[in-house]
């Protein structure tokens, strides 16, 4: 099985593809209705948080990201 893929979309959501469990702070699972691909809001304007509803387009959300290396964790 391929690993779950998370794509940071320019000016848009985080696109999640693959088998994943999404839970709230209490550990309760969100019902994904069998979906294996969905978007998570990054702009804060979605009426259906944590899911993307396309509100970033009308809100004018802009954020471009390029892959980079994180520094090692501090021990």
N, C-alpha and C positions, 0 to 999 in steps of 0.2 A: 504494500500500500504506500502511495506517495505521501510525503509529509504535508501537513496543513501549510498553505501558502497565504501570507498576509502581504498585500500590496498597498503601499502608501500612494494613493492617487493624488496627483497634483491638483490643487484647488478643490479637492473632494474628500471622500470618505476613506476609511481603511477597508479594503476589500478582502474578505476572508473566504478562502476556498479550501474545502476538504472537511473531513470529519472533525468536529469540535463540539465541546460542551461549553455553553455560555451561561454563567451563573451570576446571581446578584450577591450582595454583601453577606446575605444570610446563607448562601450556598444553594439557594433554590434555582433550578434550571429554567432558562427561558425556553418556551416551546418554539422550536424553529420550523415546525410544520414539515419536517422532512427535508428542509433546505440544506444543501451542502455548499452554498455560496450566498453571501449577503454582505451588506455594507454597514460599518459602524460609523456613526457621526463623529466628525472632528471639529465642525464649526460651532456647535452648541446651539444651532437654530432649529434642529429637527423637532417636530411635534411628536415624534415616535421614538425618542431616545431610549436606549442607546443606539437604535438603528437609524440609518440614513434614510431620509425621505425626499432628498433632492433640494432641501431648503438652502443649501450652500450656494446654489446658483443665483437665487434671488437676493440672498444676503450679501453677495459679493465677496464671499470667503476666498482668500488667496493664500496659498502656502505651497511652495515648491520644495521638494525634498530630493536629495541624492543619497544613495547608499554611502555609508562611511563606517569606519571602525570605531567602536567604543573603547575607551581605556579599560584595562583590567580592573575588576572590582578591588576595592581596598579591603585588606584582610585585617 
